[in-house]
């Protein structure tokens, strides 16, 4: 049962409110003494306080401030017979949830109370969502740190063992070498999977740092053409595995330099290219282009892959979101690649967007940097 406290110096008004609300299933406590309000609220859990604006002993506005300061979870509904636009605005600024003008009818009172309770419910849900989001971010940070330490130890041990096996292979006979080659294959599998896990953990850790605002950006003057070329070289083996053609197009004459963190922007390009490769068919085509406009530099990655439906376009940058779960399971990942891209671009003062004509029609990912970060050379 929802509990409501009504405070007014007019006994008849209090009786009217108590009768109307009690009849409709509310618990109602009334008082003509505003100085009792704090003690009443301390001793019981109320959902709404209905407060008269003008009382002889204390101003309703002052009582509103006290309630919102000491009991912020309680919604306050102001009632008054002396209404002005100025007082209504002032009450809302100080935290009142609604404003009723005397005399009011039962229906009007009930509607206002119901609306105020709905607002309270929405606020509670929002707080819960924020708390859950905070807990999730803390979990990501903890799990990333906890996983990274043993993974680094495993990675180091695998690297040492792999080097030792190569040396031993050169010393042993043919038959023994055949056996050792099988062992080496197993170590290579362990090594690949370790690298994969390291990337996942680093993605989690970097994303947690970005969310918390702890990531450090080291800006310097970088030529965009070199950035794109270096990213393509790094990603080329992955494209070759699917026989995908990677091309680069330049729409602006002259060298274009940007003031950015080289590794971060390169990571954005690699993440976008990896995403395009993942969702493109065998022998597909991906193009990377960039150009300088009047107000910004644009870098785009376009593919002829599976495309994105209109309803999913707005979700692709959400953390942990994957468009195709079957592909995500096959290739791994937490669904953080595009979220990381968005964070990095925004940290550079830019924007990123996804475009697609629909499923089966390919996709385009375009990120921009503002003109103040750009200089022509």
C-alpha positions as CSV (number, residue, x, y, z in Angstrom):
1,X,0.0,0.0,0.0
2,X,1.4,3.4,-1.0
3,X,1.8,5.9,1.9
4,X,1.0,9.6,1.6
5,X,1.6,12.4,4.1
6,X,-0.5,15.5,3.7
7,X,0.6,18.8,5.4
8,X,-1.8,21.7,5.5
9,X,-3.0,24.3,8.1
10,X,-6.6,23.8,6.8
11,X,-8.2,20.9,8.6
12,X,-11.0,20.6,6.0
13,X,-8.5,20.2,3.1
14,X,-6.8,17.5,5.0
15,X,-10.0,15.6,5.7
16,X,-10.9,15.9,2.0
17,X,-7.5,14.5,0.9
18,X,-7.6,11.7,3.5
19,X,-11.1,10.6,2.6
20,X,-10.5,10.7,-1.2
21,X,-7.2,8.8,-1.1
22,X,-8.1,6.3,1.6
23,X,-11.2,5.3,-0.4
24,X,-8.9,4.6,-3.3
25,X,-6.5,2.3,-1.5
26,X,-3.9,4.7,-0.1
27,X,-2.6,5.0,3.5
28,X,-2.9,8.6,4.4
29,X,-1.4,10.5,7.4
30,X,-2.3,14.2,7.9
31,X,-0.8,16.9,10.1
32,X,-1.4,20.7,10.5
33,X,2.0,21.1,12.1
34,X,4.8,21.4,9.5
35,X,7.4,21.0,12.3
36,X,6.3,17.4,12.8
37,X,7.0,16.5,9.2
38,X,10.7,15.5,9.7
39,X,9.9,13.2,12.6
40,X,7.0,11.6,10.8
41,X,9.1,10.9,7.8
42,X,11.9,9.5,9.9
43,X,9.6,7.0,11.6
44,X,7.8,5.7,8.6
45,X,8.4,5.2,4.8
46,X,6.2,7.5,2.8
47,X,6.0,7.7,-1.0
48,X,4.5,11.1,-1.4
49,X,4.3,14.3,0.7
50,X,1.5,16.7,-0.2
51,X,2.5,20.1,1.1
52,X,0.6,23.3,1.2
53,X,2.6,26.2,-0.2
54,X,1.4,28.9,2.3
55,X,1.3,28.0,6.0
56,X,1.5,30.4,8.9
57,X,4.4,28.8,10.8
58,X,6.7,27.8,7.9
59,X,6.7,28.5,4.2
60,X,5.8,25.5,2.0
61,X,8.8,26.2,-0.2
62,X,11.1,25.9,2.8
63,X,9.5,22.6,3.8
64,X,9.9,21.3,0.2
65,X,13.6,22.0,0.4
66,X,13.9,20.2,3.8
67,X,12.1,17.1,2.5
68,X,14.1,16.9,-0.8
69,X,17.4,17.4,1.2
70,X,16.7,14.9,4.0
71,X,14.4,12.5,2.1
72,X,15.2,12.7,-1.6
73,X,13.4,9.5,-2.4
74,X,10.0,11.0,-1.4
75,X,8.1,12.8,-4.2
76,X,6.6,16.1,-3.2
77,X,3.3,17.4,-4.5
78,X,2.6,21.2,-3.8
79,X,-1.0,22.5,-3.3
80,X,-1.9,26.1,-3.1
81,X,-4.8,28.6,-3.5
82,X,-2.4,31.4,-4.5
83,X,-0.9,30.1,-7.7
84,X,1.3,32.0,-10.0
85,X,3.5,31.0,-12.9
86,X,6.6,32.2,-10.9
87,X,5.8,30.1,-7.8
88,X,5.0,27.0,-9.9
89,X,8.3,27.3,-11.7
90,X,10.2,27.9,-8.4
91,X,8.6,24.9,-6.8
92,X,9.6,22.6,-9.7
93,X,13.1,24.0,-9.7
94,X,13.4,23.1,-6.0
95,X,12.3,19.5,-6.6
96,X,8.5,19.4,-6.5
97,X,7.1,16.8,-8.8
98,X,3.7,18.5,-9.5
99,X,1.5,21.4,-8.6
100,X,-2.2,21.4,-7.7
101,X,-4.3,24.5,-7.5
102,X,-7.0,24.7,-4.8
103,X,-9.9,24.0,-5.0
104,X,-9.3,20.7,-6.8
105,X,-11.6,17.8,-7.5
106,X,-11.1,14.2,-6.3
107,X,-10.5,13.0,-9.9
108,X,-7.8,15.7,-10.4
109,X,-6.1,14.7,-7.1
110,X,-6.1,11.0,-7.9
111,X,-4.7,11.6,-11.4
112,X,-1.9,13.7,-10.0
113,X,-1.0,11.2,-7.3
114,X,-1.0,8.3,-9.8
115,X,1.2,10.3,-12.2
116,X,3.6,11.2,-9.4
117,X,3.8,7.5,-8.3
118,X,4.6,6.6,-11.9
119,X,7.4,9.1,-12.0
120,X,8.7,7.7,-8.8
121,X,8.7,4.2,-10.3
122,X,10.5,5.3,-13.4
123,X,13.2,7.1,-11.3
124,X,13.7,3.9,-9.2
125,X,14.1,1.9,-12.4
126,X,16.6,4.4,-13.8
127,X,18.6,4.3,-10.6
128,X,18.6,0.5,-10.6
129,X,19.8,0.5,-14.3
130,X,22.6,3.0,-13.4
131,X,23.7,0.9,-10.4
132,X,23.7,-2.3,-12.6
133,X,25.7,-0.5,-15.3
134,X,28.2,0.6,-12.6
135,X,28.5,-2.9,-11.2
136,X,29.0,-4.3,-14.7
137,X,31.8,-1.8,-15.4
138,X,33.4,-2.7,-12.1
139,X,33.1,-6.4,-13.0
140,X,34.7,-5.9,-16.4
141,X,37.6,-4.1,-14.8
142,X,38.2,-6.7,-12.1
143,X,37.8,-9.7,-14.4
144,X,40.2,-8.1,-16.9
145,X,42.9,-7.5,-14.3
146,X,42.5,-11.0,-12.8
147,X,42.7,-12.7,-16.2
148,X,45.6,-10.7,-17.5
149,X,48.2,-11.8,-14.9
150,X,47.9,-15.6,-15.5
151,X,47.6,-15.1,-19.2
152,X,50.8,-13.2,-19.4
153,X,52.5,-16.0,-17.5
154,X,51.1,-18.6,-19.8
155,X,52.1,-16.5,-22.9
156,X,55.6,-16.2,-21.6
157,X,55.9,-19.9,-20.8
158,X,54.6,-20.9,-24.3
159,X,57.0,-18.5,-26.0
160,X,60.0,-20.0,-24.1
161,X,58.9,-23.6,-24.8
162,X,58.3,-22.8,-28.4
163,X,61.9,-21.4,-28.8
164,X,63.3,-24.5,-27.0
165,X,61.4,-26.9,-29.3
166,X,62.8,-25.2,-32.4
167,X,66.3,-25.6,-31.0
168,X,65.8,-29.3,-30.1
169,X,64.3,-30.0,-33.5
170,X,67.5,-29.1,-35.2
171,X,69.5,-31.5,-33.0
172,X,67.3,-34.7,-33.1
173,X,66.9,-37.4,-35.7
174,X,64.1,-37.6,-38.4
175,X,61.7,-39.9,-36.5
176,X,62.0,-37.9,-33.3
177,X,61.6,-34.7,-35.2
178,X,58.3,-36.0,-36.6
179,X,57.1,-36.6,-33.1
180,X,58.4,-33.2,-32.0
181,X,56.6,-31.5,-34.9
182,X,53.3,-32.8,-33.7
183,X,54.1,-31.4,-30.3
184,X,55.1,-28.1,-31.9
185,X,51.7,-28.0,-33.6
186,X,50.0,-28.4,-30.2
187,X,52.1,-25.5,-28.9
188,X,51.2,-23.4,-31.8
189,X,47.5,-24.0,-31.1
190,X,48.1,-23.1,-27.4
191,X,50.0,-20.0,-28.5
192,X,47.3,-18.8,-31.0
193,X,44.5,-19.3,-28.4
194,X,46.6,-17.5,-25.7
195,X,47.0,-14.6,-28.1
196,X,43.3,-14.6,-28.7
197,X,42.5,-14.6,-25.0
198,X,45.1,-11.8,-24.5
199,X,43.3,-9.7,-27.1
200,X,39.9,-10.3,-25.4
201,X,41.2,-9.3,-22.0
202,X,43.0,-6.3,-23.4
203,X,39.7,-5.2,-25.1
204,X,37.9,-5.6,-21.8
205,X,40.6,-3.7,-19.9
206,X,40.8,-0.9,-22.4
207,X,37.1,-0.5,-22.6
208,X,36.8,-0.3,-18.8
209,X,39.6,2.4,-18.7
210,X,37.8,4.4,-21.4
211,X,34.5,4.1,-19.5
212,X,36.2,5.3,-16.3
213,X,38.1,8.1,-18.2
214,X,41.5,6.7,-17.3
215,X,42.8,6.1,-20.8
216,X,45.8,8.3,-21.9
217,X,45.8,9.8,-25.4
218,X,49.3,10.6,-26.8
219,X,48.7,12.9,-29.8
220,X,51.2,13.7,-32.5
221,X,51.1,14.7,-36.1
222,X,50.3,11.6,-38.2
223,X,49.8,11.3,-42.0
224,X,46.4,9.6,-42.6
225,X,47.7,7.8,-45.7
226,X,50.4,6.1,-43.6
227,X,47.9,5.2,-40.9
228,X,45.6,3.6,-43.4
229,X,48.5,1.7,-45.2
230,X,49.9,0.4,-41.9
231,X,46.4,-0.8,-40.8
232,X,45.9,-2.6,-44.1
233,X,49.3,-4.3,-43.9
234,X,48.4,-5.6,-40.4
235,X,45.0,-6.9,-41.5
236,X,46.0,-8.2,-44.9
237,X,46.6,-11.8,-43.8
238,X,43.1,-12.0,-42.3
239,X,41.6,-10.7,-45.6
240,X,43.8,-13.1,-47.6
241,X,42.4,-16.1,-45.6
242,X,38.9,-15.2,-47.1
243,X,40.4,-14.1,-50.5
244,X,39.0,-10.6,-49.8
245,X,40.2,-7.7,-52.0
246,X,41.3,-4.7,-50.0
247,X,41.6,-1.4,-51.8
248,X,42.4,2.2,-50.8
249,X,40.9,5.3,-52.3
250,X,42.0,8.9,-51.7
251,X,39.6,11.7,-52.5
252,X,41.8,14.6,-51.4
253,X,45.0,15.8,-53.1
254,X,48.1,16.3,-51.1
255,X,49.2,14.7,-47.8
256,X,46.7,15.0,-45.0
257,X,48.1,15.1,-41.4
258,X,46.0,14.7,-38.3
259,X,46.8,15.5,-34.7
260,X,45.9,12.2,-33.0
261,X,47.1,9.1,-31.1
262,X,48.6,7.0,-33.9
263,X,48.1,3.7,-32.2
264,X,44.5,4.5,-31.2
265,X,43.3,5.7,-34.6
266,X,45.1,2.8,-36.3
267,X,43.2,0.5,-33.9
268,X,39.9,2.1,-35.0
269,X,40.8,1.4,-38.7
270,X,41.9,-2.2,-37.9
271,X,38.7,-2.9,-35.8
272,X,36.5,-1.6,-38.6
273,X,38.4,-3.6,-41.2
274,X,38.2,-6.7,-39.0
275,X,34.5,-6.2,-38.6
276,X,34.0,-5.9,-42.4
277,X,36.1,-9.0,-43.1
278,X,34.1,-11.0,-40.5
279,X,30.8,-10.1,-42.1
280,X,31.9,-10.3,-45.8
281,X,31.7,-13.4,-48.0
282,X,34.6,-15.3,-49.5
283,X,36.2,-13.2,-52.4
284,X,34.4,-10.1,-51.1
285,X,35.5,-6.5,-51.6
286,X,36.4,-3.9,-49.0
287,X,37.5,-0.4,-49.7
288,X,39.1,2.2,-47.4
289,X,38.8,5.9,-48.3
290,X,39.5,9.2,-46.7
291,X,39.0,12.8,-47.6
292,X,39.3,16.3,-46.2
293,X,36.1,18.5,-46.2
294,X,35.5,22.0,-45.2
295,X,35.0,21.2,-41.5
296,X,36.5,17.7,-40.9
297,X,38.4,14.7,-42.2
298,X,36.4,11.6,-43.0
299,X,37.7,8.0,-43.1
300,X,35.4,5.3,-44.4
301,X,35.4,1.5,-44.6
302,X,32.9,0.0,-47.1
303,X,32.2,-3.6,-47.8
304,X,29.8,-5.8,-49.9
305,X,29.0,-8.1,-47.0
306,X,25.8,-9.1,-45.2
307,X,24.7,-5.6,-44.4
308,X,22.8,-4.3,-41.4
309,X,19.0,-4.1,-41.0
310,X,17.6,-0.6,-40.2
311,X,16.4,-1.6,-36.7
312,X,20.0,-2.7,-35.8
313,X,21.9,0.3,-37.2
314,X,21.4,2.2,-33.9
315,X,22.6,-0.7,-31.9
316,X,25.9,-1.7,-33.5
317,X,28.0,0.6,-31.3
318,X,26.3,-0.7,-28.1
319,X,28.7,-2.6,-25.8
320,X,28.5,-6.4,-26.0
321,X,26.1,-6.2,-29.0
322,X,26.7,-8.6,-31.9
323,X,24.6,-8.4,-35.1
324,X,25.0,-12.1,-36.0
325,X,25.4,-14.4,-32.9
326,X,26.4,-17.4,-35.0
327,X,29.3,-15.5,-36.6
328,X,30.3,-14.0,-33.2
329,X,30.5,-17.5,-31.7
330,X,32.7,-18.7,-34.6
331,X,35.1,-15.8,-34.6
332,X,35.0,-15.0,-30.8
333,X,34.9,-11.6,-29.2
334,X,32.8,-9.8,-26.6
335,X,31.1,-7.4,-29.0
336,X,33.3,-4.5,-27.9
337,X,35.2,-3.7,-31.1
338,X,32.8,-1.1,-32.4
339,X,32.2,0.3,-28.9
340,X,35.9,0.8,-28.5
341,X,36.0,2.5,-31.9
342,X,33.3,4.9,-30.8
343,X,35.1,5.7,-27.6
344,X,38.4,6.4,-29.3
345,X,36.9,8.6,-32.0
346,X,34.9,10.6,-29.4
347,X,38.0,11.0,-27.2
348,X,39.5,12.7,-30.3
349,X,36.5,15.0,-30.6
350,X,35.1,13.1,-33.6
351,X,32.1,11.1,-34.5
352,X,31.4,7.7,-36.0
353,X,28.4,6.3,-37.7
354,X,27.2,3.1,-39.5
355,X,25.3,3.1,-42.8
356,X,23.6,0.3,-44.7
357,X,20.9,-0.1,-47.3
358,X,19.7,-3.3,-45.5
359,X,20.6,-7.0,-45.2
360,X,22.6,-8.4,-48.1
361,X,23.6,-4.9,-49.3
362,X,26.9,-4.3,-47.5
363,X,27.7,-1.6,-44.9
364,X,29.7,1.6,-44.5
365,X,31.5,2.7,-41.3
366,X,32.6,6.4,-41.3
367,X,34.4,8.3,-38.6
368,X,35.4,11.9,-38.6
369,X,37.8,14.2,-36.9
370,X,37.1,17.9,-36.5
371,X,39.0,20.4,-38.7
372,X,40.9,21.9,-35.8
373,X,42.8,18.6,-35.5
374,X,43.7,18.7,-39.2
375,X,46.5,20.4,-41.2
376,X,47.3,20.0,-44.9
377,X,50.8,19.3,-45.9
